[in-house]
Amino acid sequence: MSKPVDSAVSAVRAYVQHHREAFLDDLAEWLRIPSVSAQPDHAGDVRRSADWLAARLKETGFPVAEIWDTPGAPAVFAEWPSDDAAAPTVLVYGHHDVQPAAREDGWDTDPFEPVIRGNRLHARGAADDKGQVFFHTLGVRAHLAATGRTAPAVHLKLLIEGEEESGSPHFRALVEEHAARLAADAVIVSDTGMWSETTPTVCTGMRGLTDCEIQLNGPDQDIHSGSFGGAVPNPATAAARLVAALHDEHARVAIPGFYDGIQELTPRERELFAELPFDEEQWLRTAKSHATHGEAGHTTLERIWARPTAEVNGIGGGYQGPGGKTIIPSSAMLKLSFRLVAGQDPGHIEKAVRTWVAQQLPAGIRHEITFGGATRPCLTPLDHPALQSLVRAMGRAFEQKILFTREGGSGPAADLQDVLAAPVLFLGISVPSDGWHAPNEKVELDLLLKGVETSAYLWADLAENWRHAG
């Protein structure tokens, strides 16, 4: 590295180390608030968590820090304009609500009384997501101290949700209502993780999701299989045939039009996935499975991160009690979910599924399909200038090569992408062993401070890179 970069790194690290203890004390204070959004008894605590965060953001230096109410739990919005009018605008997303937790669930200590053991901070929310939200507060202060600025190099905004652990039921409406104030050139999501403690990574995308329930009806009531079997359509058989027809012999989804428009993996992306130290046998043990299976021609990581899927989540119909009951059941049901990748539209998938189901069913089987909510996929191109800034910032913090991952799941980040029409980037320092949603959740303190550093380096790099790209 050049001397100026070394000096900046030294300045940031000195500031972070000097303020480490106070930062952890403040984080512990926030973690003591049991902001469990899924439990009505904790509604007051979720409100208290939002108030606490807004106050701390003002103390950090944000001139604007507001509570945004929803029909459910409150969100926190903060804004700190740059003194450079031409600087890009960046919105950081996270959440301040947490999963339920109780000592009897298997915790070694009170889940809402933070405790440090060695180099690990244990508490509900330590990694998911209070720790990863809070590192931005020390990060921006370190950024200012190292650069001599009085305001960030970017127009910095924060939106910290209060209902993520309850499915974000009011999040999209909140974003739509405040779209003008949330407008940004890029969105940073700090609610994800890295590959491992020794392999720092940047996530470049998440799959989307849509799901449905299919109700099949045949006879108006259960009827005798001896009197009518083989002569009338059986809805349970129809359900089984639908499931059997869902994939072809190569485990590809057989619904016509399902793959329309998808962005295929490039050779470079496949190479980057292959660089990760993936142990398939260990992964199988984690999955509690005895074999891998999926679309032919793709690795396991490609299947779970970058390929669309159709899964049977539930199937039922007919008699389920002990012994036999010789009937033709009157009804059957299926629950299906579809993970989507970049280029797929949930609305198009819904139409394709409805058409396919109608074509598969025999005469005499009536059906009704009910789709749930949909989440669009999000993907940041590897050559996007904002992603390159993030990779450089993380590389400076960790002092090693940064690799790339995606995530197979879905989240509210896609709502920000859709409504704000801004690219989404993922800055997370949590690792699989942190135990999100599990007893004894923790965060590695060294990684938490690397998150602080990454945040501190990111804003200046992003402002400079954006200006250069423009």
Protein Blocks (a to p, Z undefined) as FASTA:
>chain_A
ZZklmmmmmmmmmmmmmmmmmmmmmmmmmmmpccbfklmklmmmmmmmmmmmmmmmmmno
pabdcddddfkbcddddddddfbfkbccddddddfbdcdddfklopabdfklccdehjac
cdehklmmmlmmmmmmmmmmmmmmmnopabdfbdcdddddfklmnopamlmmmmmmmmmm
mgcfbdcddfbccfblmlccddfbdcddddddddddfdfbdcdfklmgopaccfklmmmm
mmmmmpcfkopafbghklgoiacddfklmmmmmmpccdfklmmmmnopabdcddehiafk
lmmmmpccdddfbdcedjfbecjdddddfbdcddddddddehiafklmmmmmmmmmmmmp
cghiacddddddddddddddfklmklmmmmmmmmmmnopacdddddfbdcfklmmmmmno
pacddddfbdfklopoiahiacdfklmmmmmmmmmmmmmmmmmmmmmmZZ
